[in-house]
Amino acid sequence: MSSIIRELGKMEEDSAT
């Protein structure tokens, strides 16, 4: 489950960039 949260955070960071 941690993997999904980590992926979500990465996607959010990419979108924020």
N, C-alpha and C positions, 0 to 999 in steps of 0.2 A: 504493500500500500504506500509505503514511503516513496517508492519509485514514481508513482503517479503524482504525488504532491510535488515532488522535485521537478518532474516534467512540466507540471502546470506552472510552477514558479519560473522555470526557464522560459516558457512561452510568454508569460506575462512580462518578463524582463525584455524579451525580444520586441514585444509589441510597444513597450514603453520607450524603447530606444528610438 
